C-alpha cells in the first residue's frame, strides 16, 4: 500500500528521533566504542580464562539488559491491564522492550555458550540459571508471536499483556523446578575478587553503554510501533473513503 | 447461573461431543501409543527404556495434550460456538473451568493407557508401596496440564488459523510439570532405587503449578478469548 502518494494532504508522520534520542544514541555509540577499546585492548588477560574473559564484557551486560527488558515488559503490561492507567502506549513499550529483550537474550545465550566452551569445556550445562534463561528466550519469542496475531490494537494489547503476566508466573516455576531437578548447581561464574580494576571498569562500561543502547532502541522501536498503528488506522480510513468515492 | 454450574454444563457438553465423535479413542490414543513405540525404536535398549519410562510417559502425554487441546477448541471455533457463548453472556470463568474439567477427564484416560503401554512395552513394574504417590502425581499433574491446556488453547483459538503457535507457547509452560511429574513417577516406580519419599516434594510443586494456573486461568481466560 502506497500511503505517501494517496495521503499527501494529511500531515507527514512524525520522525522517530528527537534531540534527546540523538544525544542518547551518540552517548550509547561512544560507550560501545569505549567498551571495544577497554574490553578488547586495554584490559588484561585473565590468569585462568586467558583472553576468554573478554566475552564477559558482552555477556554480562546483555544478560542484565534482557532481564531488565523483560521486567519492563511485565510492568508495562500490568500498567496496561490496570484500568486507571490503560493506554496503548504501555502496550507498545511492552512490545518494544520484549523485542529488544529477545535480541539481547539471544546474544546472552550465544556469548555464554562460547564462554562456557572456553572455560568449562562445554557449550551448555543444565544448571538452573542457564535453563531458565533459555526458557525465557523461548517464552518471549512466543510472546512476540502472540503480538502478531492480529485483531484490533486493543485486542492485541490485552492478549499480549495477559501473556506477559503469565510469563511472569511461568519463569519462577521453571527456575525452581530446574534448580530442584539438578541440585548440584555449577557455580563456576567469575568471583568478583578475581577481577582486577581494569576488568571491572570494562564490565562497568559495558553495563552503562548497553543500558543506554537499550533505552535508545526501546524509544525508537515503540515510536515505530506507534507509527505502525497509525498506518493501520489510516489505511482503514483511506480504504473506507475510497469505497465511498466509488459509489 | 454460577460459574460452577456453567462449568458442569460445558464439561458435560465437551464429553458428550467426544463420546459421539470418538476422536480421543480413535485418533489420540493410537497416536500416543505410536509415540511410545517410536521412543522404543529411537532408544533401542531395554534397560534404557525401563530407566526413562516415566519421562517418556509424560512426554507422550504432553504431545498428546497438544492434539487434545486443539481438538477441544476446534469444536468451539467451528460455527463460532465460543463467540455465541460469549454473546449469550456466559461467564468466561465457567467456560474455562468446564473445558479444563473435560480436558482433565480425557487426559486421565490417556495417561492410564500410556502407563499401561509403559508396563507392556517398557517393562515398567508397579509397586504397591508407590501406588498412592503415583495416583496423587497423576491427579496433580493432570490438573495442571488441563488448566494450562485450556488457557493456551483458548488463546490459540482466538487467533484463527494459528494453531502452529500452540506448541511454542504451551511446551515451555508445562516444562515444570514434565520435570516434577517425571521425578515423582520415578520415585513411585522405584526407578534407580528411588523411594516414594523422594517423590512427595515434587507433588508440592505440581499442586502449586495447578493452583497458580487454575487461578490465573480463571481470571485471564475472558481477556484471551475476547474477540
Interface residues (C-beta under 8 A of the other chain):
Chain A: X135 X138 X139 X141 X142 X145 X146 X149 X150 X151 X155 X158 X159 X162 X163 X165 X166 X169 X170 X173 X174 X176 X177 X178 X180 X181
Chain B: X151 X155 X158 X159 X162 X165 X168 X169 X172 X173 X175 X176 X179 X180 X183 X201 X202 X205 X208 X209 X212 X213 X216 X220 X223 X224 X226 X227
